[in-house]
Amino acid sequence: MPRKNESQAPALAAVVVLAIVWGYNWIMMKVGVAYAPPFTFSALRALLGAVVLFGVMAALRKPFAIPAAPRVALIGLLQTAGFIGFSTWALTVAGAGKTVILVYTMPFWIVLFGWPILGERVRGLQWPALVVGLAGLLMLLNPGTGGSLEGDVLAILAGLSWALASIFVKLLYATHDVDLISLTTWQMLLGSIPLAIVALLLPAHPIVWSAGFIVALAYNVIPASALSWLLWMYALQRLPAGTAGMALLTNPLVGVSAAWLQLGERPQAIELAGMALVGIALLLIALQGLREQRRRAMRSDDRNAEGGRPAPAREASRDD
């Protein structure tokens, strides 16, 4: 929960760092799969990232127990094995810039699947966001762009996996008191297991232990995993959730720009138009989230003013 009378400048700085680190990581992933098979790289990234986070848990004296282990395993299957596996695989056959945009269609799938699973109806700006986002998605999937249909499908599957994982995390928090670092660590460890199994079963070339591969792997393990999750939690504690969530909008922009400048991936006109439409749709979804957050805050203030005391915790949580 945001803290009153406290400067938000450090938290906003953390959000900026996150946008740069997570956005640029798509370039590092592209470098990594040039030296290692995608599932090998994904398994190493997830497993080593979990090891680092277990060290963070020990340093912070976080609980090591896993509440609702089957649910955490499902989240790991989707968030780590699905999201990381599909997105890394996509980078072997498609450009980093287009891949990051398609993966970040995740909020669209949350809106669509959140309706039947969570009972969260599509409303307000979400309706035009879905229409605009679909138009942008069709432009990006246009065969005339000359891209890889396989890569496009894999990137969308990564976004779908990420969205479903986010929905199941929300369901888990509704019934269990789970520490965020513990959940992140355990789902990453459990999700690394299917990645490792696939990496062992599929025939593939061995890892080329070059300087480029080591740098890409280290970047994925430390800044893009352990450090970024800590910065994200710090931002969530000191900023409104809607404000912190807006940071996700800048990640694709960083990824596309870095792919253009460093890898020479210059999008065609129709791809740029599709990316722009997807960006507008993401902005509309984020603005709808901020609008609902303000409405909840106003209702809470009204209840406090009428009752002369803070609203009960259960009533506040029901409105959230």
PyMOL commands that set and color helices and strands:
alter all, ss='L'
color gray80, all
select helices_A, chain A and resi 9-32+38-60+69-91+96-103+106-118+126-140+143-145+149-175+180-201+211-238+241-263+269-307+313-319
alter helices_A, ss='H'
color red, helices_A
deselect
rebuild
show_as cartoon
